Amino acid sequence: MNCIVVDDEPLAREILEEFIRKVPFLSLKASCKNGFEALEFLQKENIDLIFLDIQMPDMSGIQLYGSLNYRPLVIFTTAYSNYAVTGFDFDAIDYLVKPFAFERFMKAANKAYRQFQSRADGGADHRRDFMFVKDGTKMVKVDFEDILYLEGMKDYIKIILKDKKMVLTLMSMQHMMEKLPGEGFIRIHRSYIVPLSKIESVEKNRVLVAGKHLPVGQSYKTGLMQALRG
């Protein structure tokens, strides 16, 4: 697995470099001291895994990873355990709280390798059919096929599921669109995302989903009609 290290602390980079050299299935391609350096490298090279520090000046690890069109597997590293939830939001393989021992590093690396092999075995069409989101104090599994629609409510998103179930999670609409499979879901309004398969009808500036009329924003209407025409 081709990997890179991104961390603004020289000692942290040295430790990760040393650990990576001990692992036969890891090949270190670059060690970057900031997000901009990493971004430049990632635009030129294909990487399978990033060991990514969360707190860095100018561009955080979260901002860097969120800006990537193609996202390699990621293991976040941080000095603060409360960042773990952020890692789950990005479907991170794992998060390592500094300082961590080689045994803990190896556990995360093995998880990444298993995921890498799973991707390779499944090919380009092997995709998750679910996601995990934080609801209150717990992480909740949400099957994509169970979603009727999603409603943005300031800093939160309400996920309406079949059987009258509902999940409320702290997340932006843009971040949610990144977590959802792009070919199956579409944003129809600044406050609504819907699965194309759940749209029952379209009438003027609204759609009918699960018996409920949802508004279609003017700026989203063209994209909706194009998606419906296939």
N, C-alpha and C positions, 0 to 999 in steps of 0.2 A: 504494500500500500504506500503510495507516494503521499507524504505529509509535510506540513510546514508548522512552524512555531511562531506565534505572534504574541509578544509581551514586551512592555516597555522597560522591564527590570532586567538588567544584564545577568544577575545571578539566577533568576527564574528561568531565563533562556538557557543558560548553561546546564542547569539541572535537567531540564526537559531534553536537551540535546544528548546528554549523557545517557538518560533513560532510553531514549529512542534507539541509540546505537546498540543497546543490549538486546533489542527485540528483532528477531530475524525477519519478521514479516513487515517491518516498518522501514521505509527509506526516506530519510530527511532530505528535502529538496531546497529548503530555505529557512532561515531564522530571521524574522523581521522584528524591528524594534518599535514599529508603530503601524497603525491601520492603513496609512497611505502607502507605505512601502509594501505591505501585504497586498493591497488592492492592485497595485501596479503589477506585482508578480502574478496574481491570480488571473489577470486579464490576458496573460501570455501563456501560462502553463496549466495543464490539467492536474488537479490535485484531488486525492481521494479523502483526505482527512486533515482537519485543522485543529491544532491545540491552541485555543484562543483565550487570551486574558480578557476579562470583562471591563475592568477599570483601566482605561488608558487616556492620556490627555488628547485633546483635539477631536479624536474619533474613538469612541468606545468600541469594545468588541461586539456589542449588540448592534450598534450602528453599522459597523463593517459588515457583519453577517447579514443584516437585514437589507443591505444595498446590493447583494449579489443576485444576479439573475439565476445562475446555476449554483446551488449550494452543496458543497461537499459535506461529508459527515463532519460533525463538530463535537469536540470535547471542550467545554468551557473550563477555564482555570480562574480562581478568584480567592481573595483573602477573606471574603465575607460569605458565610453560609446562607444568608438570606437571599442571595442571588440564584439559588437553586431553582426556584419557580420560573424565573426567566429562561433558564435552560430548558425546562420542560415545554415552555411556550414555543420554543424554536425546534421542538423535537430533537433536542440534543441527545447524543449517545450517553453522556455522563457529564458530571461536573466534579472537578477536583478542587478541594479547599486547601489552600496553602497553609502551612507546609505539608506536603504529602510524601509518603514513603514510596519506594519502588513497587512494593506489593500492591498498593492502592492504584498506582499508575498502571500496572500490568492488568489489573481487573478491568479498568476502563478501556485499555487497548484491546483486550480480548473481546469485549462487547462490540467495539467498533469493527473488529475483524469479522465477527459473526454476521454483523449487519452488511458489511462489504460483500461477503460471500453470498448472502441472501440476495442482494441486488444482482450480483453476477449470475447466479443460478436462475433468477426469474427474468433477467433481461430487461429491456426498456419498458415492457408492459407490466412489470411486477410493481404494484403500488399498494399502499395501505388503503383500506376501505374504512378507516376510522381515524379519530384524533383524540388526544387527551387535552382537557381544559381544566382550569382551576375554578371550582365552584365553592366559595366560602373557604373552608380549611382543607378541602379534599380535592384530589385530582379525579376527574370523571371521564370515563370513556364515552365518546359520542360516535355512533355509527353514522356515516354519511347518508346512507339510504333512509335513516329514520328522521332526518331533518326535513321539516315542512317549510320553515323560513327562519331568517335571523333578523332581529330588530335592534338597531343601535339606540342606546339610551345614554347620552353624554359619554362617560368614560367606560360604560358597560355595554355588553351585548347580551340580549336575551335570545337563546336558542330554543325555538319551539319545535318539539318533537311529536311524533305520532303517539297515540294513546294519551293525549293531553298532558304529556310530560314537558318540563321546562328546565333549562339550565341557564344560570346567570353567571357570566364571567367578566372579569376586568380585562378589556382588550379593545384596541382600536379597530375600526372597520377595515382599514388597510391591512393590518396584521392578520385579521381573520381571513381576508381574501387570499393571503399568502399560504395559509394553512389548509384551505379548502382545495379540492381538485379543480383546476381551472376550467376543464372541459365540461364540468357538470353544473357549476354554479355561476350566477351572474348577479351583479349589483344593479338594481333597478332604480335606486333612490339613495340619497345620502344616508338614509336610515334603514334601508332594507336590502338584504341579499336573499335570493331564492334559488332553489334547484330548478333547472329547466324542466325536469321530468315531472315536477309537482304543479306546474302552471296548467290550470284547467281552461282558462280563456283569457283573452286580452280585449279590453274595451276602452277606447280613448286613452286616458292617462291613468289606467289602473289595470291590475291583473287579479285574477281569482285564484287563490291558493287555499286548499283545504276549507273551502266555503267562506273564506275571508277575502275581502277586497283590499289590496295593497296599492299604494300610490306609485306611479312611475314618474321619476323626475325628468324634466325636459332634456337635460344633458345626457341622460342614460337611455333615452327612447330609441335612438338610432342603433345603438349597440344591442339592445334587446331584440329589435326586429331582425337584425342581421343574424343573431344567434338562433332565433326561432326558424328562420328560413334555411338554416344549416349552411 
